[in-house]
Amino acid sequence: MRKIVILASAACALCACQTPESLQRQAAANCEAVGITQKDPQFKTCSAAFSRQYLEGQLSTNYRNALNPAPDDRRIPHMWVY
């Protein structure tokens, strides 16, 4: 049983490190947009930087949303009391 848990946690860890293929394609397109093609030696670094930037942005967004979990509903007008 212990071996199964260790194997499952290792498999989950490896899957968590992999970026989605659509994100890799977008990072490659961003690198090509700035002039770094797939033949350049900096391409791998550039695509990793763009994908890391996207993931960090998502992490920041999720963190801000977790700080304020209440939805901001603008349909109910504020009632001023005088």
Secondary structure, 3 states (H helix, E strand, C coil): CHHHHHHHHHHHHHHHHCCCHHHHHHHHHHHHHCCCCCCCCCHHHHHHHHHHHHHHHHHHHHHHHHHCCCCCCCCCCCCCCC
